[in-house]
């Protein structure tokens, strides 16, 4: 038997120098049966020549399995908070997309505190020019903007913000608007006030109540000792910190001004400014009660440190063996310099304090003997709210989560190389951390344009129409992926059309949506691909009671074709929650689902349920201190709004509509809530903020659609 097996092998593969020509015997060895036969014959042959024991049998490897949850979540910009939701609530999703948003809080604190609110000259130089602090043309004070430190950054400083209009308008109003939104959601990251999570110490709650902006601009809050110390700009505490007014003012000549693009986003000291800013404080060096052009913003977010790397020494002192004895060769003897792309594991120059880097234990203000938070406690201190944010961040999860949690979710990310918000610069380190834990994580330059694109060198191709050209499996394109979109050599016309920007060009925007949804739709097994031409999909705008919010809340849902006529034995449909961008409504956002319903009708994509929660903030009646998350225009009275009873827990049709004077209603946060549990509203009301539980609302929403729609339940499947 063994020798007959050997003859079969010889007949199939042939031998050099004679015998049967391999071209005379053609056999398909691609089937499992043939492979098993070949394995057995190979072992028999090896046993005959004494290489292996004749009794050895092939090892039977159990097939890999995975429990699919058939739940996904993703979004663009603010909606990238889907990744944060997953990190805080593992076990609910198996597909996550974070496109062009802030999921890296390490970079967020650096970008905002060191660039957006940075770029000022040193105190000694400013004090030499006390009489010229409002003159932008003093050459010796030309210290701004801050030059790029990482790939894909723009030069940015407080007086020189980068202006763009790709989906967002990044003028001066915008960045204050976003800062306030981040601080109501996560707490003030620039200062620690143990008595209030939103306001700097020394700023009273009364100052953020609704009222005439002119009164606030004419009467700024003056913050003195002990809250005004700052190592960089007020080490002796001799200057007041003040609230101030800023905001985007019209550019002379408007868009006809040849410098319009450059001037938008810049601070113009010749204009009167009307937007009160309470959450950041300026140093009033000349004591005139307003922030002049060169007067800096004080930042007391963390103890000062030397960004020299975990070896504890600058390059000149490195010895090449990880120590600080000096004498090492090259420009970086210990090899610890940080580069976001070329050396992401480096710690020197990464603008973040790593363990082992020297620091001054002087507290958050950086000044000794002021008794502020963290001073002399023997450990490195950050603003506790910033520290809590970092401790619960995606980056920390990637470093500490059990491997099985990382393997249980597929992640897609992207970012534009010209995004005014530096979203790619913030997202890329998240990808490198993920890749370190899950090696089958791959990066692509663009969606279809280049040799290293997701669909190489296809030009401006719509992936939805040519989706079959991409192998969407984990083996094909990677379990986790990031796309760096934008052409480095784009023409000005292409750049003006959005190339590499926050939203991207029209084609890029569609491909971003395709990536977000085609990865889960192509990877979830056992999907319903059956065409359904006789019954179109449908869209509903619904409300539900969220116990976490103690309020009614909006969401829109798109049901697939043939949903209503699906047989009882149908296993149900996967659900994908799309989180909208900043300030976008659920009803407007769900309109994009129409394209997928058409594709589902023809069987071009499998059937699924698309769900969009409301992306806007709720309204507060400041007379009664009641929150209303669902308010509509009163067609009979323009001075009134019709708001759904927030306490109604039953079906929507049973909920009363309450007439509320429009003048009493104020938005509780700046349009978008980042899908986080808020710490305050814009008016400093901490108690009402206990009901602003927008992240927990997503858990309530999952429960609501589970109870009311045909959702597919978790199943275990054999994977490749």
N, C-alpha and C positions, 0 to 999 in steps of 0.2 A: 504494500500500500504506500509506504513512504517513498519507494523508488518510482512508483507510477506517478506520484505527485510531483516528483522532481522532473520527470519527463514532460509533464504538462507545463511546468514553469518554463522549461527549455523551449518547448514548442511555442509558448506565448511571447517570450521576450527575445529568443534567439541567442546565439553565442558568437563571439568573434572567431573568425578563422574557419567557418564551415557550419554544418548543421542546417536547421530550418531557418529560412529568411523570415525576419519579423514581418515583412510585408505580406507574407503568404497567409498569415493567420491574424485576422482583425477581430477584436472582441471588445465589447463595451464593459469597461471595468468601473464605470461610474456609479453603479447601483450598490446598495448596501450588501446584497447577497454576494456580488462578485468581490467586493472588498473583503468580506468575511472569509470567503474561500481563499483569497490570496494571502490573508494573514495566517490562516491555518497551514497552508502549504509552505509559507516562509518558515514558520516555526518547525514543521516536520523536517525541512531541509537542514535547518541549523542543528536540529537534534542528531541527524544522521552523520554530520561531520564533527559532532562532539562539541559544538559551541554552547548549546543550552541543554538543559535536562529535558528528556523526551516528555516528561509529565507536565511541563509548564504550559499553562493555558493563557490565552489573552486576558488581560485585566479588563474587567467590566467596569466602566466609568459611568456612574449615575448621571443622567442628563441634568443640566442646570435648569432650575426652575425660578420663576419670579412671580410674585403676587402683584398683579396689576390692579390698581384702584379705579382706573378709568375716570380720574379727576385731574384736571389741569388748571393752571392759572398763569396769567401773564399780562404784561402791559408795557406801554411805551411811556417814557418820562416818569411822571408821578406813579404810573401804573407798574413800573419796575419794582415797586414795593411788594409785588407778589412774592419775590424771593425772601424778603423779610418775613412775610406771613408764614412761608413754609418753614423757615428757620425757627420761628417761635412756636409753630404748631406742626411738628413733624407727624407724618402718618396720615395726613389728609389728602396729599397730592402725590402723583408720580411723574408729573410733567410740569416744569416751571420755565417761564421766559421772563427775562429782565432786560429790556431793550432801552438803551439810552437814558438811564436814570441813575439816581444816587443810591447805591447799595453798599458803598464803601465809605463808612463814616470816618475812617482814618484820613482819607483824602478830603472828605467834606470839610472837616475842621481845618485842615491845612489851607485849602483853596479859599474858604470864606474868611478865615481869621488872618491869614498871612498875605493874601492877594487882594480879594474883594475889599477888605477893610485894612489893607496895608499899603506899603509903598511910600512911607514918609521919611523925611530926613532925620538924622540923629538930633537929640535934644540940644546938644551944645551948638550945633549949627543953626537950629531954629532960634535959639535965644540970641544969637548974634544979629538976627534980622527981625527983631520984634516989631519994628515999624513997617515992615513989608510983608507981613504974613498973608495978606490977601492979594498979593501981586503974583500971578502965575508966571511972569516973565523974568523973575530973578534967576539968573543962570545958575548961581551957586546952589539954589534950592531945587534944581531939576533932578530930584531923586526918584521920581515915579515915571512910568509904571514899573512893576516887578517883572524882570525878564523871565521867560519860560525856564522852568527847572526840569520838566519831564516832557516826554513826547506828547504832541498834540495839544499843547497849551498855547494860549495867546499871552501877550504882554498885558498885564492887568494891574491896576492900582486903584485906590479909592477915588482919586480924581479922574481916572481914565478907565472906565469900564468898556468892554468890547461890545459893540452894538451889533445886533442881528435881528432878523425878522422871520426866521425859519420855524414857524409854529409857535414861537414865542417872540416877544419884543423886548430885548434885553437893554432897555433904557434904565435910567436911574430909578424911576418908580418901580420897575420890575424887581430889582434886586432888594430893595427895602421890603417890598411886598412878599418876596420869597423868604427873606430873613425872618420876618414876623411869622410867616406860616410855619417855618421850621421850628421856631421857638415856641409857638403855641403847641405844636405837636410833641416836641422833644424836650422842651425846657431851654432856657437861655444858656447857650454854650459859651458865651464870651465872659460871663461873670457868674459867680455863685452867690445867690441870695437865699439864705436858709428860710426866710420868711415868705418868699414868693418865687415860684419856679419860672416865671416869665420875665419879671422886671429886674433890672440891675438894683443892687442895694442902694438905698437913698432916693429912689424914684417912687413916689406914692401912687397907689392904685387910681386915685382920682384923676391923674394926668392922662390915663388912657380911656377915660369915659368919653362917649360921644360929645362933641362940642365944637365950637368954631376953631378952625385951624389957626386963624390969625391970633387968637388969644394965646394959644400955646407957643406960637412962634415968637410973639412979643414978650412972653413970660416963661423963659426956659427954666427947667429945674436945675438948681446948682447943688452939686454933691461935693461936700467937703470931707474932712477927716471924720472917721477913719477909713472911709470907703473910697477915697480918691487916690490913694497911693498906686503907683505903677512904676515898675523898674525902669522901663524905657523912657517914659516921658514925664514922670512926676515922682521921682524917688524921694523927695523931701516933703511931698504933699502940700506944696505951696500954691498950686493951681487948682481951681475948681474943675471938676468934670461937669459937663452940661449936656442936657438934651438939646437937639438942634433941629432945624428945618432944612430940607434938601428937596430932591425931586427933579424930574426932567422938565426943563423949560424950553420954549420954542427956539429953534435955531434961526438966527436972522436969515431971511431969504428962503426959509423952508428947504424943500428938496431941490430947489434951483441953486442953492449954495453948493459950489463944487466940493466943499469940505463937509457936506452934510453927514455922510457916513461916519467920518472921524469925530465930528463934534457931538453927535448924538452919543449919549452915555458919559460924556465929559462933564465935570462940574464947572459951571460958568459963574465966577464970583461977581460978575457985573449984574446978574439977574437977582430979583427977589425970589426967594424959595418958600414954598407954601406947604410942603409935606412934613408934618411933625414926625420925628424919629425919637422913640423913647427907649428902645431896646439896646441901642448902642450909644456910648457916651464919648464926646469929644473933650480934648484937653484945652481949656480956655487960657492959652498962654498969655494973651495980651489983656485978658480981663474985660473984654467988651461985651460979653454975653451972647456972642454968636460964634459959630464955627467959621473961621476964615480959611482960605484955600489951603494953606500949608499946615494948619493945626491938625494934629493927628487924632486918630481914634485909639483910645486906651483899650487894651485887651488883657484881661486877667483870667485866663482859662486854665493854665497849668504852671507848675513850677519850671523855672528856666533850667535848661540842660544843654550839654555839649553834644551835638549830633555827630559823634566821632566813631560810632559803631560799638558793638558789644565788646570789642577788645579794649575799649576805654581810652584810646589815644589817637591823635591825628596821624596822618600818613607819615609825616616827617619823623615821628617817634616810633614807628612800627619797625620790628626787627625781622619780619619775614617768617617768624615761628608762632605768630599769634600773640606775641607779647609787645611790650612798649620799651624795650631796651635800646632801640634805635639801631641804625646801621643796616637796615634792610635794603634790598635792591629794588629798583623800579619806582614808579610813581605811587603804587599802592602795595607795599611789601606784604601786608597780611591778607590782601585780596578781599577786603570787606567793603569796598565802595559800592554804593547802590546805583543800579540803573534799571529802570522799570522793565525794559525789554531784554537787555543783554545780561544783566546780573540781578534778577529780582530778589535773590536771597541775601544780597548785601544789606548792611544796616547803617553804614556811614553815609550821611547825606540823604537820608530818606524822609526827612522832615517829620520824624516821629520818634519819641523817646523809647528806646529799646532797653531791656534789662542789661545792666552793666555800664551804661553810659553815665558819666558823672553829672550831678545836678546840684543845685543850691536848694537846701531845705528851708527856704525862706517863705513858703506859702505861695498862694496863687498870685499875689501882687508882685512877687519877686523882690520885696523889700524886707530886710530883717527888722525884727523888733516892732512889727505892727500888729502882731497877734491875729493875723487873718487865717483862713482855713488852710490847714496842712503844715503850717510853720512849725518846725522843730519836732515833727512826729516820727522822724527816723525812717520815713518811706517816701517814695516819689508820689506826689499828689496831683490829681487833676480835679477840675470842677466835677463834683460827684455826679451831676447830671450827664456830663460828657463821658465820664467813666462808665456809667450805667449803660449808655448808648453803645459804647465800644464793647462792653462785656456781652451784650446781647446781639452783636452784629453778625452779618454774614461771614465776615473775615474770621471772627472768633469761632463760629460754628465750623467753618472749614478746617480749622486747626484742631478742634477738640471733639468733633462728633464721631461716634462709632462708625467704623467703616461700612457697616450694613446700612446706616442711614444715608450715607453718600451714594451707595450703590442703588438705593431704592428710588432715586429720582433722576430724571434726565433734565439737563439745564441747557438753555440756549440764551446767549447774551449777544449784544452788539453795541456799537458806538461809532459815531462819525468822527473823522479826523479833523473836522472844522467845527465841531459843536461848541457854541459859545459858552455852554455850561461845563465844558471839559468832561462830559460824561464818559467818553472812551478812556481818558486818563484815569478816571476813578474806577471804571469797570475792569480794565485790563489786569490790575493786581489781584482782583477777585478770581479772574480766570487762571492766573498762574498758581494761586493757592489751590484751586480746584484741581488743576492738572497735576500738582505735586501729590495729591491724594488719589486721584483717578487718572492714571496715565492716558487712557483712551479719551482724552479731551483735546480737541484740535482747533486751531485758529485758521481763519481764512481772510484774505484781503478782498473785500467786496463780495457781492453776491454772484455776479455773472461776468465781470468785465476782464479779469486777468487770469494768468496761468495758475495762480494760487487762490482763485475764487471758489466759492461753493460749487458753482457750475462753471468750469474754467473756460475763459475766452469766448463766451457766447454773446458778448456785446450787451446792450440793454435789453435783456430778455425777461419776460414775466415768468417767474417760477411756477405760478399757478397754472399757466398754459402749457409749460414744458416740464411739469413736475416729474414725469417718467424718466427724464434724463439724469435725475439725481437719485442715488441710492440712499434713502432717508434712514436706513437702519443704523444702529450704533456701529456695526462693523463697517458700514459704507462711509459715513461722514464723521464718525466719532460719537461716543455716548453723550458728551457735553461739547458744545462748540461756542466759539465767539467769532463774529464777523466784524472786521474793521472796514467800514464802508467809506468810500470817497476816493477819488483819483488824485494822487499827489501832483500830477501834471495837468490837472483840469484847466481849461480855459476860463477866463473871467466870466464869459457867458454861462458856462456850466456851473461855476461857483454861484453866480447870481440866481441860477435855477435851483440851488439847494444842494449841490454836490458836497457830500461830507458833512453837511450841517445837521442841526438838531433833528429835523425830520427827514432830511435827504431829498433827492429829486423825486419827481412823481413816481418813476419806476421803482426807485429804491424804497419808497414808502410802501408800495404794494408788495415788494419782495420781503420787507420786514414782517408784514402781516402774514405772508405766506410761510415764512420760516417759523413763526410762532405757532401756527396751527398745523402745518404739514408734518412737523416732527411728531407730535402726539398722534395725529390721525393715521400716520403711516406706521407707527410703532405699536399702538394698541392692537392686540391680536383679536381675531374673530369679529372684525367689523362688518357692518351691514353696508355692502356696496351696491345693493340692488337698485337699479334705476326706478324712478317713480314719476312718470310723466303726467299721471292723472290727478295728482294731488300736490299742490305747492306747499312749501313751508309757511309757517305763520309766525308773527311777532306779537308779543303781548307786553304792555307796560303795567306792572303790578306793584302793589305795596304789601308789606308784611310787618308784623310787630316784631321788633328786635328786643328781646329781654335785656341784652347788654346795653343798648342805647336807651331803654325805657321810652321807646318812641316808635312810631310808624316810619318805615323807610322805603324808598323807591328802588326798584330794579326792573330791567327789561330782559326779556327772554325770547330767543328765537328757536322755534321747534322745527325739526327737519320734515321734509316731504314724507307723506304717508304715516306721520306720527299718529294721527287720529285713527287710522284704520289698521294699525299694527296688530297682528294677532296676539292673543293672550299669552302664547308661549314665547313671544319675542323677548330676548334677554334684557331689553332696555338699551338706553343710549348713554354714551360717555358725556360728561358735562365739562365744558371749558369756561372758566370765569375770566373774562377780559376786563381788566381794571383800566378805566379811562384816564386820560391825561389831566393835568391840572385844570380844574374848573369846568371840565366837560360833563355834560349831562348823560345819563344812561340812555334816554330816548334818542338823542342825537347820535350817540356812539353805536348803538345797535344797528343803525342803518347799514353799516358795513357788512353785516351778516347776510344781507340780501344776495351778495355775490356767491357766498358759500351755499346758500339754499338752491341757487340755480345750478351750481356744480353738483350738488347732491341729487338733484332731480335727474340729471343725465348720468349719474354714476361715476363722475370724474373724481369725486372725493366721497369718503364714507359718511354716513349719517351721524350727526352728533348734535348736542344741545349747547347753544351759546348763551351765556348769561352775563349781563353787564350791570353791576351795582352803580348806584348814583355816585358821581365823583365830586359833587359840590357839598359845601358845608350847609348846616342847618341855620334857621333864623331864631333869634331870641327876641321875645317881647320884653324890653327892658323895664316896662311898667310892672308886669306881673312876674318877671323872671321865669317865663315859660319858654321851653324850646319847642319849635315846630320844624320838623324835617320835611314836611310836605305842605307847601303853600302854592296856591294858584291865584291868578288874577281874578278879581271879581268882575264879571262882565257888566254888572249893573252899577258899579261904583268904583271909579278909578282910585279913590282914596283908601279903599279897603282891599284886603286879601282874604281868600278863603283857605283856611289851614285845617288839615285833618286832625281830629282829636288825637293827641299823642298817646293817650292812655288806652285807646281802643285796641283790644287784643283779638277781636273776632275777625270775621271776614270783612273785606274792604267795604262791601255794600252796606254793612251795618254801622260804619263809622261816620260820626257826625262831622260836618264841616263847620268850623268856627270862624266867624267874621272878626278879623283883627285889623285895627287901623294900621295902614302901611307905614305911617310915620313912627310907630312904636317898634317896628321890626328892624333888627340889625343882624347882619351876617356874623356868625360867631367866630369864623376864621376866614382867611383870605382866599376864598373860592375853593381851593383844594385842601384836603385834610391828610394827604399822603397815606391814607389807609392805616393810620396809627391811632393808638389810644392817646388822646390829648392830655396835656397837663394844665392847660388854662385856655380860656377863650381870649379874644382880642381885648376884652374889657377887664381882664384880670380876675374873672370869677372862677375861683378854683373849685367851688362846690358844683357848679353847673358842668364843669369839665369832667367831673366823675361820670357823667352820662355821655361824654363824647368818646365812645369806645368803638372807633371805626374799624380797628383790626378785629375785635371780638364780634363786631357786626357781621364780618365775613363768615364766621363759624355759624352764626344764626342763619345766614342766608343759605349756606350749604344744607343746613337742617331743613329749611323751608322748601327748597327745591326737591330734596330727598322725599319729603312727605307728599308733595303735590304733583310730581312728574315721574315719568317712567325712566328712572336712572339705572344704568347698568351697575351691578354689584361686583365687588372684588372677586377675582378669579385667579387661580394659580395656573400658569402656563409654562411649558417647556420652552426655554430660550436657546438661541444658537450658541 
